Structure formats: C-alpha cells, structure tokens
Amino acid sequence: MKLFSALAALSLMSTPAQAVMGPKAPSLLVEKLYYAEGRQHPDHPLHGSFSGLSCGSDS
C-alpha cells in the first residue's frame, strides 16, 4: 500500500498543474479576483469578462 501511495505522490509532483480557462465555471480564486477588480459592476469596462485574471503563466 505504501508503494502505491509513493507512486501516486511522485506522479502528482512530476505533473505540472495548469489552470484551464474554458466554458466551465471559473475557479474560486479567479472569481475573487473578478470581484476585487470591481468587474461585477455593469459600468466596468470588463464587466462579465474573466480574461486576464488567470494566476498561471500564459504561454
């Protein structure tokens, strides 16, 4: 059992995590950034847009 736990841990550490922004619901952090910038207000120029809020590196 410890062998499987160790293999799972190694595979998770070696696999890079990426935030994928798509048609699914935004992550909690991106949603918090959305509200922190005031984009929930209809008069904000980026109202309704989650673009540019990703915390990962865009390549």
C-alpha positions, -999 to 999 in steps of 0.1 A, spaced: 0 0 0 29 24 8 43 17 -27 11 28 -44 9 59 -22 45 68 -30 40 63 -68 8 84 -67 27 112 -48 56 111 -73 33 112 -103 14 142 -88 47 161 -81 60 155 -116 29 165 -134 26 203 -138 -7 218 -128 -23 243 -152 -54 264 -148 -76 258 -178 -100 286 -186 -128 273 -207 -165 271 -208 -166 256 -173 -172 277 -142 -143 299 -130 -122 288 -101 -127 304 -67 -95 324 -69 -104 338 -103 -139 347 -91 -124 365 -61 -101 385 -84 -131 393 -106 -148 409 -76 -117 425 -63 -113 444 -96 -149 455 -95 -159 437 -127 -193 428 -112 -205 464 -117 -222 469 -151 -203 501 -158 -169 484 -155 -152 482 -190 -145 444 -185 -179 436 -169 -187 399 -175 -152 391 -187 -128 368 -168 -99 374 -192 -66 385 -177 -75 371 -143 -56 338 -146 -29 334 -120 -9 309 -141 17 318 -167 1 324 -201 22 310 -229 
